[in-house]
Amino acid sequence: MRRHRYRLNLFSYCDAQGVCRRLERMAAKGWQLDDIGLLWRYRRAPAQALTYEAVYCDDAEPLAPHAGEGAQPLVDYCAQERWELAAQWRQMLIFSNPYPEPVPIETDPQVQLDAMHRVMAGRPLIAPVLLALVVAVFGALLLFWLPDSLPLLLLSDISLALSLLLLCLLPILILMDPLAYLWWHRRARRAVALGEPWPPFFRWPAVATGVTAALLAVLLVVNATLNPADGLPTVLGALGVLLVLSIFYAVRRLMRHLGTASWLNQAVSLLVLVVLWSVLWQAVLPWLRDLGAQGVFGGSPAEAVTLTSDRGAETDLLRRDALPLTLEDLGVSGGQWSYELEQHASPLLSLTSAQQRPAFSNASFTYEIAQVRIPGLIPWVQELITECHRDQLNLQPDPRSTYRPAPDGLWPVEQALQRYRGGQALSVYLLRDGDTVVYLSLPDDLSLTPAAVDTICEKLFP
Amino acid sequence: MPRSKFQTLTEQMFYVLLALREERCGADISDWVRTVTRGRVAVGPGTLYSLLESFVAASLIRETRVEGRRRSYLITVEGERALEGEYRRLLTLTEDYRAHTEKKEDGHETA
């Protein structure tokens, strides 16, 4: 027979009434509260009609055992009326009383509301606002630095789309609970002034947060199943973050149970968080990236190659064999090349970006293959590819750069456009055949023979 | 318009201040209030704790003694003034009520 039962805490910190009614129902079923935090821990006990009441006490130390010295008078006054401290959730002290019709702990709604607001107006309101601000600033900076090809990447990489969605939702989710509290407090103050009972607290912010987190988790797992090369590292990274946070909370709980002073608990648990976070960021995530490059999660493995020249040496992980088309295929003799390949696939779009350039040079052979899985999206994808490979002039699109139809008969595809700057034709093409759109930028000195055209079409339009 | 703090006292505030006209420890205050009001008014432990904290902060009472975990309090001059103010306010209310009721009864008798 199980002695303990764990449940996810889906109550808002402000919802003391909801918490107490839930505990009373559980006590009646034979489960009494042992500990509360991210999870509720119940212990088996004889089924009993217990009354629970929660008190917000700004003198209680969130991490001290038995609420700390400051809250002792309150605990003593409650004990006098047969209320026992059952558990503590930060500065919310939860008392239980086994006697019928006990003297309520709070008998003046105005005083009760003021005590609650003193606690809520501190860390529970300020911390989420600061956190939401940090996330919003981080998100804004990230959006500023994200490449022009972001829309294409979002269409082709579900993990990236989910991460970005989470980043946008996070400040809203973080702020939902404090905002709900402020709204509720306003209504409760009016109710107290009119001598009416308090309005019930909204349960939807906490439930919405839980449901959103569960939904994102399901989407991540589905994506990892459909597309392991992109999805599995994301799931493992998310699990790593969860593990770090769990260890952080476990250390805090353990030190509290051991009776460690609140300040020491705070300092040690924060230190543990910083160390674990650094290990995750500096060691675990790069390791996952290396595993991905080695093809552990799917895709072709990369090889480590050192490129040398009179200017020094570069070591890089190359996926030469995975490139659908190389300059060697076009008859260009081998040299010190650097190869880059990025592949993403989603139910909407499969995107392959490849680049081959001489070591220590920017002159390159670049192409991008977009296989559109929904025909209606083809014109839009074509537009997006044109946009993200537009010529730039002082960080603005160069108005002299245009695409015009390529010379007749050069490319055996449905649509072939060539880029012009002013009146001068460039070795840059935008090709479309069926559901495949290809952007192709050839080295200027490459002569486009019919044989080279055939090879390109054969390799890039599978 | 919201009332300023302790400008008017609730029943619990009134009786806690009244109890502290004599030096008492926090734990004895609830019993005293219950006895004096013959069980009509109960001051819950959470309310008592919050009130003592707020009254000390507003200098309406002061801590006189700490013996182990027992803390004793006594009303201050400011506290007496607040109590007196509330008493006068309640008197005004009852006088207004009486005057209004008598006038109404006189009116009925004349009619």
Interface residues (C-beta under 8 A of the other chain):
Chain A: E53 V55 C57 D59 Q72 P73 L74 D76 Y77 C78 Q80 E81 W83 V103 P104 I105 E106 T107 D108 Q110 V111 Q112 D114 A115 A193
Chain B: P2 T10 E11 Q12 M13 G26 A27 S30 A42 V43 G44 P45 G46 T47 L48 Y49 S50 L51 L52 E53 S54 R69 R71
